[in-house]
Amino acid sequence: MGGYLGNKSKMIAHHLGNMKSECNIYEIKMKDREYFTPDTLDNAKSKDYESCKFCID
């Protein structure tokens, strides 16, 4: 799976194709999830999300 998932409560973007256990993606509440269109890291960053230090280099 590719793409990016944003955690609205922490303003962190995760790469779903490279997720690590440290990302705790499954613990992000549904109301705090944001999917990006277009599905790019640049789009996430334009919305003030920071890259996850575990799944995005």
PyMOL Python script that loads the backbone (N, CA, C, O; Angstrom):
from pymol import cmd

cmd.read_pdbstr("""\
ATOM      1  N   MET A   1       0.859  -1.181   0.000  1.00  0.00           N
ATOM      2  CA  MET A   1       0.000   0.000   0.000  1.00  0.00           C
ATOM      3  C   MET A   1       0.899   1.235   0.000  1.00  0.00           C
ATOM      4  O   MET A   1       1.881   1.300   0.739  1.00  0.00           O
ATOM      5  N   GLY A   2       0.565   2.174  -0.804  1.00  0.00           N
ATOM      6  CA  GLY A   2       1.312   3.422  -0.842  1.00  0.00           C
ATOM      7  C   GLY A   2       0.467   4.548  -0.293  1.00  0.00           C
ATOM      8  O   GLY A   2      -0.632   4.319   0.214  1.00  0.00           O
ATOM      9  N   GLY A   3       0.961   5.726  -0.389  1.00  0.00           N
ATOM     10  CA  GLY A   3       0.181   6.878   0.029  1.00  0.00           C
ATOM     11  C   GLY A   3       0.581   7.398   1.389  1.00  0.00           C
ATOM     12  O   GLY A   3       1.461   6.862   2.063  1.00  0.00           O
ATOM     13  N   TYR A   4      -0.102   8.469   1.767  1.00  0.00           N
ATOM     14  CA  TYR A   4       0.220   9.155   3.011  1.00  0.00           C
ATOM     15  C   TYR A   4      -1.022   9.308   3.870  1.00  0.00           C
ATOM     16  O   TYR A   4      -2.132   9.486   3.368  1.00  0.00           O
ATOM     17  N   LEU A   5      -0.810   9.236   5.169  1.00  0.00           N
ATOM     18  CA  LEU A   5      -1.875   9.415   6.154  1.00  0.00           C
ATOM     19  C   LEU A   5      -1.407  10.473   7.141  1.00  0.00           C
ATOM     20  O   LEU A   5      -0.314  10.379   7.699  1.00  0.00           O
ATOM     21  N   GLY A   6      -2.243  11.475   7.349  1.00  0.00           N
ATOM     22  CA  GLY A   6      -1.918  12.518   8.300  1.00  0.00           C
ATOM     23  C   GLY A   6      -2.614  12.293   9.630  1.00  0.00           C
ATOM     24  O   GLY A   6      -3.777  11.891   9.674  1.00  0.00           O
ATOM     25  N   ASN A   7      -1.901  12.552  10.705  1.00  0.00           N
ATOM     26  CA  ASN A   7      -2.461  12.518  12.051  1.00  0.00           C
ATOM     27  C   ASN A   7      -2.738  13.970  12.437  1.00  0.00           C
ATOM     28  O   ASN A   7      -1.816  14.719  12.759  1.00  0.00           O
ATOM     29  N   LYS A   8      -4.018  14.365  12.403  1.00  0.00           N
ATOM     30  CA  LYS A   8      -4.388  15.765  12.659  1.00  0.00           C
ATOM     31  C   LYS A   8      -4.029  16.226  14.063  1.00  0.00           C
ATOM     32  O   LYS A   8      -3.698  17.396  14.257  1.00  0.00           O
ATOM     33  N   SER A   9      -4.087  15.335  15.044  1.00  0.00           N
ATOM     34  CA  SER A   9      -3.819  15.762  16.422  1.00  0.00           C
ATOM     35  C   SER A   9      -2.337  16.050  16.655  1.00  0.00           C
ATOM     36  O   SER A   9      -1.993  16.873  17.503  1.00  0.00           O
ATOM     37  N   LYS A  10      -1.460  15.380  15.908  1.00  0.00           N
ATOM     38  CA  LYS A  10      -0.018  15.603  16.067  1.00  0.00           C
ATOM     39  C   LYS A  10       0.605  16.301  14.866  1.00  0.00           C
ATOM     40  O   LYS A  10       1.778  16.673  14.896  1.00  0.00           O
ATOM     41  N   MET A  11      -0.194  16.480  13.795  1.00  0.00           N
ATOM     42  CA  MET A  11       0.276  17.118  12.553  1.00  0.00           C
ATOM     43  C   MET A  11       1.514  16.415  12.003  1.00  0.00           C
ATOM     44  O   MET A  11       2.506  17.054  11.653  1.00  0.00           O
ATOM     45  N   ILE A  12       1.434  15.082  11.933  1.00  0.00           N
ATOM     46  CA  ILE A  12       2.511  14.258  11.392  1.00  0.00           C
ATOM     47  C   ILE A  12       1.951  13.442  10.233  1.00  0.00           C
ATOM     48  O   ILE A  12       0.872  12.858  10.333  1.00  0.00           O
ATOM     49  N   ALA A  13       2.703  13.409   9.126  1.00  0.00           N
ATOM     50  CA  ALA A  13       2.341  12.614   7.955  1.00  0.00           C
ATOM     51  C   ALA A  13       3.141  11.317   7.969  1.00  0.00           C
ATOM     52  O   ALA A  13       4.349  11.320   8.207  1.00  0.00           O
ATOM     53  N   HIS A  14       2.447  10.206   7.711  1.00  0.00           N
ATOM     54  CA  HIS A  14       3.069   8.881   7.665  1.00  0.00           C
ATOM     55  C   HIS A  14       2.994   8.330   6.254  1.00  0.00           C
ATOM     56  O   HIS A  14       2.022   8.576   5.539  1.00  0.00           O
ATOM     57  N   HIS A  15       4.016   7.585   5.848  1.00  0.00           N
ATOM     58  CA  HIS A  15       4.017   6.908   4.548  1.00  0.00           C
ATOM     59  C   HIS A  15       3.505   5.488   4.775  1.00  0.00           C
ATOM     60  O   HIS A  15       4.163   4.679   5.430  1.00  0.00           O
ATOM     61  N   LEU A  16       2.333   5.195   4.233  1.00  0.00           N
ATOM     62  CA  LEU A  16       1.693   3.908   4.499  1.00  0.00           C
ATOM     63  C   LEU A  16       2.449   2.731   3.895  1.00  0.00           C
ATOM     64  O   LEU A  16       2.344   1.613   4.398  1.00  0.00           O
ATOM     65  N   GLY A  17       3.198   2.959   2.842  1.00  0.00           N
ATOM     66  CA  GLY A  17       3.970   1.887   2.220  1.00  0.00           C
ATOM     67  C   GLY A  17       5.260   1.572   2.960  1.00  0.00           C
ATOM     68  O   GLY A  17       5.935   0.597   2.630  1.00  0.00           O
ATOM     69  N   ASN A  18       5.612   2.372   3.947  1.00  0.00           N
ATOM     70  CA  ASN A  18       6.865   2.192   4.682  1.00  0.00           C
ATOM     71  C   ASN A  18       6.652   2.297   6.190  1.00  0.00           C
ATOM     72  O   ASN A  18       7.598   2.568   6.930  1.00  0.00           O
ATOM     73  N   MET A  19       5.418   2.086   6.650  1.00  0.00           N
ATOM     74  CA  MET A  19       5.123   2.295   8.070  1.00  0.00           C
ATOM     75  C   MET A  19       5.898   1.327   8.954  1.00  0.00           C
ATOM     76  O   MET A  19       6.157   0.184   8.576  1.00  0.00           O
ATOM     77  N   LYS A  20       6.253   1.797  10.113  1.00  0.00           N
ATOM     78  CA  LYS A  20       6.980   1.025  11.130  1.00  0.00           C
ATOM     79  C   LYS A  20       6.098   0.898  12.366  1.00  0.00           C
ATOM     80  O   LYS A  20       5.131   1.645  12.522  1.00  0.00           O
ATOM     81  N   SER A  21       6.424  -0.035  13.231  1.00  0.00           N
ATOM     82  CA  SER A  21       5.622  -0.231  14.447  1.00  0.00           C
ATOM     83  C   SER A  21       5.642   1.021  15.324  1.00  0.00           C
ATOM     84  O   SER A  21       4.679   1.285  16.044  1.00  0.00           O
ATOM     85  N   GLU A  22       6.725   1.789  15.271  1.00  0.00           N
ATOM     86  CA  GLU A  22       6.844   3.012  16.072  1.00  0.00           C
ATOM     87  C   GLU A  22       5.858   4.103  15.638  1.00  0.00           C
ATOM     88  O   GLU A  22       5.575   5.026  16.402  1.00  0.00           O
ATOM     89  N   CYS A  23       5.338   3.994  14.417  1.00  0.00           N
ATOM     90  CA  CYS A  23       4.402   5.007  13.904  1.00  0.00           C
ATOM     91  C   CYS A  23       3.050   4.954  14.630  1.00  0.00           C
ATOM     92  O   CYS A  23       2.354   5.966  14.717  1.00  0.00           O
ATOM     93  N   ASN A  24       2.685   3.799  15.139  1.00  0.00           N
ATOM     94  CA  ASN A  24       1.405   3.610  15.831  1.00  0.00           C
ATOM     95  C   ASN A  24       0.220   4.074  14.985  1.00  0.00           C
ATOM     96  O   ASN A  24      -0.715   4.684  15.505  1.00  0.00           O
ATOM     97  N   ILE A  25       0.258   3.790  13.695  1.00  0.00           N
ATOM     98  CA  ILE A  25      -0.783   4.228  12.771  1.00  0.00           C
ATOM     99  C   ILE A  25      -2.152   3.688  13.166  1.00  0.00           C
ATOM    100  O   ILE A  25      -3.156   4.390  13.047  1.00  0.00           O
ATOM    101  N   TYR A  26      -2.196   2.464  13.628  1.00  0.00           N
ATOM    102  CA  TYR A  26      -3.490   1.853  13.976  1.00  0.00           C
ATOM    103  C   TYR A  26      -4.118   2.486  15.214  1.00  0.00           C
ATOM    104  O   TYR A  26      -5.297   2.264  15.489  1.00  0.00           O
ATOM    105  N   GLU A  27      -3.355   3.260  15.953  1.00  0.00           N
ATOM    106  CA  GLU A  27      -3.887   3.930  17.142  1.00  0.00           C
ATOM    107  C   GLU A  27      -4.417   5.338  16.848  1.00  0.00           C
ATOM    108  O   GLU A  27      -4.976   5.986  17.733  1.00  0.00           O
ATOM    109  N   ILE A  28      -4.244   5.813  15.608  1.00  0.00           N
ATOM    110  CA  ILE A  28      -4.759   7.137  15.243  1.00  0.00           C
ATOM    111  C   ILE A  28      -6.276   7.047  15.146  1.00  0.00           C
ATOM    112  O   ILE A  28      -6.801   6.224  14.396  1.00  0.00           O
ATOM    113  N   LYS A  29      -6.973   7.874  15.887  1.00  0.00           N
ATOM    114  CA  LYS A  29      -8.435   7.863  15.874  1.00  0.00           C
ATOM    115  C   LYS A  29      -8.942   8.271  14.498  1.00  0.00           C
ATOM    116  O   LYS A  29      -8.304   9.062  13.803  1.00  0.00           O
ATOM    117  N   MET A  30     -10.085   7.732  14.110  1.00  0.00           N
ATOM    118  CA  MET A  30     -10.660   8.028  12.794  1.00  0.00           C
ATOM    119  C   MET A  30     -10.840   9.531  12.592  1.00  0.00           C
ATOM    120  O   MET A  30     -10.590  10.041  11.500  1.00  0.00           O
ATOM    121  N   LYS A  31     -11.270  10.240  13.630  1.00  0.00           N
ATOM    122  CA  LYS A  31     -11.503  11.687  13.498  1.00  0.00           C
ATOM    123  C   LYS A  31     -10.210  12.461  13.302  1.00  0.00           C
ATOM    124  O   LYS A  31     -10.238  13.608  12.856  1.00  0.00           O
ATOM    125  N   ASP A  32      -9.074  11.849  13.629  1.00  0.00           N
ATOM    126  CA  ASP A  32      -7.781  12.501  13.498  1.00  0.00           C
ATOM    127  C   ASP A  32      -7.032  12.104  12.228  1.00  0.00           C
ATOM    128  O   ASP A  32      -5.906  12.554  12.013  1.00  0.00           O
ATOM    129  N   ARG A  33      -7.638  11.269  11.384  1.00  0.00           N
ATOM    130  CA  ARG A  33      -6.987  10.819  10.150  1.00  0.00           C
ATOM    131  C   ARG A  33      -7.305  11.759   8.995  1.00  0.00           C
ATOM    132  O   ARG A  33      -8.444  12.194   8.822  1.00  0.00           O
ATOM    133  N   GLU A  34      -6.273  12.064   8.208  1.00  0.00           N
ATOM    134  CA  GLU A  34      -6.476  12.857   7.002  1.00  0.00           C
ATOM    135  C   GLU A  34      -5.732  12.201   5.852  1.00  0.00           C
ATOM    136  O   GLU A  34      -4.541  11.901   5.948  1.00  0.00           O
ATOM    137  N   TYR A  35      -6.456  11.986   4.767  1.00  0.00           N
ATOM    138  CA  TYR A  35      -5.854  11.462   3.541  1.00  0.00           C
ATOM    139  C   TYR A  35      -5.721  12.629   2.578  1.00  0.00           C
ATOM    140  O   TYR A  35      -6.560  13.530   2.577  1.00  0.00           O
ATOM    141  N   PHE A  36      -4.691  12.623   1.769  1.00  0.00           N
ATOM    142  CA  PHE A  36      -4.355  13.777   0.950  1.00  0.00           C
ATOM    143  C   PHE A  36      -4.686  13.555  -0.522  1.00  0.00           C
ATOM    144  O   PHE A  36      -4.473  12.472  -1.066  1.00  0.00           O
ATOM    145  N   THR A  37      -5.211  14.607  -1.154  1.00  0.00           N
ATOM    146  CA  THR A  37      -5.483  14.598  -2.584  1.00  0.00           C
ATOM    147  C   THR A  37      -4.895  15.872  -3.157  1.00  0.00           C
ATOM    148  O   THR A  37      -5.393  16.953  -2.841  1.00  0.00           O
ATOM    149  N   PRO A  38      -3.864  15.805  -3.981  1.00  0.00           N
ATOM    150  CA  PRO A  38      -3.195  14.586  -4.418  1.00  0.00           C
ATOM    151  C   PRO A  38      -2.405  13.956  -3.269  1.00  0.00           C
ATOM    152  O   PRO A  38      -2.010  14.627  -2.315  1.00  0.00           O
ATOM    153  N   ASP A  39      -2.193  12.657  -3.394  1.00  0.00           N
ATOM    154  CA  ASP A  39      -1.589  11.865  -2.326  1.00  0.00           C
ATOM    155  C   ASP A  39      -0.068  11.965  -2.392  1.00  0.00           C
ATOM    156  O   ASP A  39       0.612  11.021  -2.793  1.00  0.00           O
ATOM    157  N   THR A  40       0.456  13.127  -1.990  1.00  0.00           N
ATOM    158  CA  THR A  40       1.897  13.360  -2.038  1.00  0.00           C
ATOM    159  C   THR A  40       2.383  13.966  -0.728  1.00  0.00           C
ATOM    160  O   THR A  40       1.619  14.584   0.013  1.00  0.00           O
ATOM    161  N   LEU A  41       3.653  13.777  -0.465  1.00  0.00           N
ATOM    162  CA  LEU A  41       4.253  14.364   0.730  1.00  0.00           C
ATOM    163  C   LEU A  41       4.271  15.889   0.620  1.00  0.00           C
ATOM    164  O   LEU A  41       4.074  16.587   1.615  1.00  0.00           O
ATOM    165  N   ASP A  42       4.504  16.399  -0.575  1.00  0.00           N
ATOM    166  CA  ASP A  42       4.498  17.856  -0.761  1.00  0.00           C
ATOM    167  C   ASP A  42       3.138  18.451  -0.396  1.00  0.00           C
ATOM    168  O   ASP A  42       3.073  19.527   0.198  1.00  0.00           O
ATOM    169  N   ASN A  43       2.065  17.765  -0.744  1.00  0.00           N
ATOM    170  CA  ASN A  43       0.731  18.240  -0.396  1.00  0.00           C
ATOM    171  C   ASN A  43       0.544  18.225   1.121  1.00  0.00           C
ATOM    172  O   ASN A  43       0.001  19.174   1.686  1.00  0.00           O
ATOM    173  N   ALA A  44       0.984  17.167   1.778  1.00  0.00           N
ATOM    174  CA  ALA A  44       0.879  17.095   3.238  1.00  0.00           C
ATOM    175  C   ALA A  44       1.660  18.235   3.892  1.00  0.00           C
ATOM    176  O   ALA A  44       1.176  18.876   4.825  1.00  0.00           O
ATOM    177  N   LYS A  45       2.866  18.477   3.395  1.00  0.00           N
ATOM    178  CA  LYS A  45       3.692  19.546   3.962  1.00  0.00           C
ATOM    179  C   LYS A  45       3.077  20.918   3.717  1.00  0.00           C
ATOM    180  O   LYS A  45       3.239  21.826   4.532  1.00  0.00           O
ATOM    181  N   SER A  46       2.370  21.073   2.597  1.00  0.00           N
ATOM    182  CA  SER A  46       1.723  22.357   2.316  1.00  0.00           C
ATOM    183  C   SER A  46       0.591  22.639   3.295  1.00  0.00           C
ATOM    184  O   SER A  46       0.147  23.779   3.435  1.00  0.00           O
ATOM    185  N   LYS A  47       0.126  21.582   3.975  1.00  0.00           N
ATOM    186  CA  LYS A  47      -0.923  21.721   4.987  1.00  0.00           C
ATOM    187  C   LYS A  47      -0.332  21.711   6.392  1.00  0.00           C
ATOM    188  O   LYS A  47      -1.039  21.471   7.370  1.00  0.00           O
ATOM    189  N   ASP A  48       0.971  21.973   6.484  1.00  0.00           N
ATOM    190  CA  ASP A  48       1.714  22.101   7.748  1.00  0.00           C
ATOM    191  C   ASP A  48       1.941  20.789   8.493  1.00  0.00           C
ATOM    192  O   ASP A  48       2.156  20.798   9.705  1.00  0.00           O
ATOM    193  N   TYR A  49       1.897  19.662   7.785  1.00  0.00           N
ATOM    194  CA  TYR A  49       2.246  18.383   8.402  1.00  0.00           C
ATOM    195  C   TYR A  49       3.751  18.192   8.344  1.00  0.00           C
ATOM    196  O   TYR A  49       4.397  18.581   7.371  1.00  0.00           O
ATOM    197  N   GLU A  50       4.304  17.593   9.386  1.00  0.00           N
ATOM    198  CA  GLU A  50       5.720  17.243   9.414  1.00  0.00           C
ATOM    199  C   GLU A  50       5.861  15.782   9.043  1.00  0.00           C
ATOM    200  O   GLU A  50       4.932  15.000   9.246  1.00  0.00           O
ATOM    201  N   SER A  51       7.007  15.399   8.501  1.00  0.00           N
ATOM    202  CA  SER A  51       7.273  14.014   8.138  1.00  0.00           C
ATOM    203  C   SER A  51       7.534  13.179   9.385  1.00  0.00           C
ATOM    204  O   SER A  51       8.215  13.618  10.312  1.00  0.00           O
ATOM    205  N   CYS A  52       6.987  11.981   9.393  1.00  0.00           N
ATOM    206  CA  CYS A  52       7.251  11.042  10.487  1.00  0.00           C
ATOM    207  C   CYS A  52       8.734  10.665  10.452  1.00  0.00           C
ATOM    208  O   CYS A  52       9.274  10.371   9.385  1.00  0.00           O
ATOM    209  N   LYS A  53       9.387  10.673  11.602  1.00  0.00           N
ATOM    210  CA  LYS A  53      10.821  10.362  11.634  1.00  0.00           C
ATOM    211  C   LYS A  53      11.099   8.867  11.492  1.00  0.00           C
ATOM    212  O   LYS A  53      12.253   8.474  11.324  1.00  0.00           O
ATOM    213  N   PHE A  54      10.065   8.024  11.558  1.00  0.00           N
ATOM    214  CA  PHE A  54      10.257   6.587  11.444  1.00  0.00           C
ATOM    215  C   PHE A  54      10.010   6.055  10.026  1.00  0.00           C
ATOM    216  O   PHE A  54      10.732   5.170   9.568  1.00  0.00           O
ATOM    217  N   CYS A  55       9.006   6.580   9.334  1.00  0.00           N
ATOM    218  CA  CYS A  55       8.628   5.978   8.043  1.00  0.00           C
ATOM    219  C   CYS A  55       8.920   6.851   6.836  1.00  0.00           C
ATOM    220  O   CYS A  55       8.749   6.399   5.704  1.00  0.00           O
ATOM    221  N   ILE A  56       9.354   8.083   7.039  1.00  0.00           N
ATOM    222  CA  ILE A  56       9.717   8.956   5.924  1.00  0.00           C
ATOM    223  C   ILE A  56      11.143   9.431   6.143  1.00  0.00           C
ATOM    224  O   ILE A  56      11.466  10.031   7.168  1.00  0.00           O
ATOM    225  N   ASP A  57      11.993   9.149   5.157  1.00  0.00           N
ATOM    226  CA  ASP A  57      13.407   9.558   5.263  1.00  0.00           C
ATOM    227  C   ASP A  57      13.565  11.032   5.081  1.00  0.00           C
ATOM    228  O   ASP A  57      14.683  11.544   5.139  1.00  0.00           O
TER     229      ASP A  57
END
""", "prot")
cmd.dss("prot")
cmd.show_as("cartoon", "prot")
cmd.util.cbc("prot")
cmd.orient("prot")
